[in-house]
Amino acid sequence: MYNTDLTKFTGVHVAMNSCYDPAGRINPDAVCQLTEYLIQRGVQGVYVGGSTGEGLLQTVAERKLVLEHVAAQSGGRFTIIAHIGAMNTEDSMELARHAESLGVDAISSVPPFYYGYSESAVKHYWTSIMDSCSLPFIIYHIPGATGFQLTTPFLKTMLEHPRLAGAKVTSFSSYELQQIKATGGENFVVFNGPDQQYLAGRSMGADGGIGSTYGMMPELFLKIEACYVRGNMAEAQRWQAKVNEIITDVRALGLFGSIKEMIKLRGVDCGEPRRPLEPVKSGQYAELQRVYEKMMGFIEEAQPE
């Protein structure tokens, strides 16, 4: 198990959006603008190149370009976790080494998917990544997308590797999250994945969260976190309920496209999602504006008096 100070991996970490220009190419200026926008709002860090970052829809060169600009703009001002999972082991190892060269804080990866890999194949894949660089490694457990189940016996075998530092648990079972934390132990970092259960995850042992809707309303997740840390669970529940109201609305509009549109309304144009992900449809903009105004009202209410 990774034995270093892991406090940098606590609290609110934004699953950072991809940023494209009108032609669908990586937009470095927008990457820097989005990075600065998140730093200025006080989040603990970002998760780059994951599901929200559309990393699996980008080339290796594109993924490197994005991470380079996030790291340069950050200048060490917040935590950067680079998702380097890919369809083949060599690409993942190359991305891991590149992430290390930029001085990011950790790497992370989904298990290999599509072909229905065995536990031994997944172990070889993750171990190869961990052996390719010296960064702490965070498992990205998202069984709904990969079909792979992170069982307790398998996690115990993975914990034999000294660079395994934690797991991002994108599962709606808070029991599963708690069991992963219990198996990993006190020094094993666990991130809650589903935004709708940020508070539930924290209360069941998660050290923080990584989420997509954090980016459009970081102030509200920071509010939940602050209430939780102070021990004011009733107030934390009240803010989680407000967050979930917004999440329900944006999911009805199409999650990836609507998050990007909300961030655009907040001042950073990230472009449209990369196809085959769909943008917001033209007839949905009036509803999206209504949701945006409601969200901004909640954000204004959340500000310190």
N, C-alpha and C positions, 0 to 999 in steps of 0.2 A: 504494500500500500504506500502511496506517495506521502512521505512524511516531511511536509513543509507547511508554512503558514498558508492556510486555505481561506482566510477571512475575505480575501478579494473576491471569492465566489459566493458571497452571501447577498441577499437582497434582490433588487429588481434589475434584471438583464434583458435588454430588448432583443428579440429575434429580428435582426435588421433587414429591412426591405432591400430588394434589388433596385438599381437605378439605371434607367435606359434613356437614350435620347429619342427623338421622334422616329428615327430609322431603326430603332430596336437595338442599337449598340450600347455597350457600357458607357455611362456618362460619369466620368471622374469628378467633374465639378459638383454634380448632384450628390455623389457619394460623400464628398467632403462636406457639403452643406448639411446633409442628413446626419453625419457624424457630429458636427458641431451643434446642431439642433438638439440632439440627444444629450450631449455633454452639458449644455447650458441648462437643461431641465433636471439635471442631478441624478440620472440613473447610474447604477453601479457599473454597468458594462453592457457589451453587445455580444451577440452570437451571430457570426458572419457566415453566410453561405449555406445556411440550413434550408428548411422547407420554405420559410417566408422569404429568404434570400434567393430562392430559386437556383441554388447552387447546382442541383442535378440537371438543370436545363441549360447550363453554361459550359463552355469549354474550359479546359484546364487553364489556358492563358487568360481567359476572362476572369476566372475565379482568383487567380493571382493578382490581376490588375485591381480588382475590387479591394482585396485585403491590403494591398500596398497603400491605397489611398486612405483607407480607414486608419491604418497604423500611423501613417504620416500626419494625418489631421489630428489624431488623438494626442500624439506626442506623450504618451504615457499617462494621460489624464483620467482614463478609466480602463476597466478590465476588457480585454478582447479575447474571446474564445473563437477559434476558427474551425468551422465544420469542414472536414476534408474527406468525408465519405464519397466514394465514387463507385462506378460499376466494376472496376477492376483494381486489384491490389496495387499495381505499379503506380497508377495515377494518384491513389490515396497517399502512398509513400512520398511521391514527389511533392504533393501539396503539403504534407506534414513537414518536410524539410524546408520548403519555402516559408511556411508559417514560422518555423523556428528562426530562420534567417532575419525575419522582420521583428523579432523580439516580442511576439504576442504571448499571452499568459497561459494558454492551454489550447489543445486540439480536441476535437470530438468527431465521432463518426457513427452513422447508422450501421447496422450489420449489412453484409451483402444481401441483395434481394433479387427477386424475379425468378431465379432458378430453384428456389426452395432448398437453401443450403443447410447442411447438418451442423450440429454444435461444434464438431471438430473443425469444420471449414470456417465457421465464424471465429472460432478461437484463433486459428492460424491467421486469418485476415486482421483481426484486431491486434494480435501479438506482433505481426509484421509491421504494422503502423507504429506501435509503441517502441519497437526496436529501431525504427528508422530515425528517431530524433530523441531529444532529452526532455521534451515538454510533458507536463502532466496530461493525462488522457481521460476524457469524459465520455462514457458510453451514451449513445443517443438511443434510448429505448422507445420505439414508436411502433408497436405491434400492429396497429390498424393500417399502417402504410407498408410495413415490411413483411408482416406475417410471422416474424420471429418472436418467440417468447423467451424472456430472460428469466429462466428458472433459478431458484435458490442454489441448487447444486452446481449449476453452470457458473453462476456469479462467483461462487466460492473458488472455483478453479481459476477464474480470471483474476481474482484478488491476489493470486500468487505472484503476479507481475508487479514489480515495484513502482511502475509509473501509472498504474490505474488509480485515478484520484476521485472519481465520482460517476454519477449517472444523471442524465436528463430523462425524466420519467413522463412521457406523454401518453398517459393512460388515465382513464376516468375512474380507476380504482384507487382510492386513497389507502386502502388496505395493502395493495401491491406496492405503493410508494413506501409505506411504513415498513414493509417486509424487506425491501431493498435497502433502506436506510439501516435497519437492524442488522442485516447481513454484512453490510459494509463496515459498520461501526462508527464510532464518534468522529473519526477523522476522514470519513468518506463523505464527500459532498453530494447531496441530492438536490436537483432542481425540479420543482413542479413544472409540468408542461402545459396542461390545459388551463387557459387563462381564466375560464369560468370557475375554477376551483383553486385560485391562488391562495386564498385564506385557508381553505381546507387542507391543501398541501402543506402549508407552513405549520398548521396546528398538528399535523400528523408526522412531522419530522423533517420536512424539506428545509434546506438552508436558504433557499431563495427560489426564484422562478425565472424561466425564460419563456417569453411569449410574443406573439405577433401583434396583438392589439395594443400591447404596451406602447408601441411606437406612436400611435395616434393619440393616446391619452396617458402619457407617462405620469402625469401629475396624480391621476386617480389611483394607479397602482402604488405609487410612492405614499399616498395617503393611507391605503390599506396597510402597507408595510409599517408605517409610523404608528398607526393605531395598534397593530399587533405587537410591536416591540414594546410599546408602553403598557401592554396588558389590557387594553380597552377593547375586548372582543365584541361587545355590542356595537360599538362605533365602527369597527372593522367590518362586521357583517353588514352594516348599513351601506358602507361604501362598496363592498363586493356586490351587493344587490343592484346598486346603481350601475356599476361596471357591466354586470350581466345583462342588464336591460339594453345597454348600448351594443354589447356583443350579439344579442339575439337579433337586433335590428340590422346590423351590418352583415351577419350571416345570411339573412334573407335577401340581401342585395348582391351576394357573391363576395366571399371573404377577401380574397387577394386583391381584386379590383377596387373594392370599397375602402379597404385600409389605405391603399395608395391615394385614392381620391381625397380621403380625410386628411392625410398628411399634406397633400397639395394645398388644401384649403388652409392649412396651418403654415404654409409658406415654403414648402420644399416640394418641387415637382420631380417625382421619381419615375415618371413615364408610366406606360401601361405594363401589366404583367406580360411575360413572354408566353407566346402561344405554345402549347394549346390551352394554357390558362386564359380565362376570359376577362376582358375589362368590364367595367360597369356599362350597362346598356343605356342608350340615350334617354329612354323613357323613365329611367330610374333616378335622374338627377334631382328632381324636386323632392323625392323621398330622402335621398341622401343629404340634401341640404337641411331638411327637417331634423334628421338624426344628428347632423353636425351641430346644429344650434342647441339641441338638447345636451349633447356632450359638452359643449363649451359652457353651458349653464352649470353643469355639474363641476367642471373644472374651476369656474369662478367661485363656486360655493366652497370648494376644497382649499382655496388659498387661505393662508394664515391671516387673521384679523390684524 
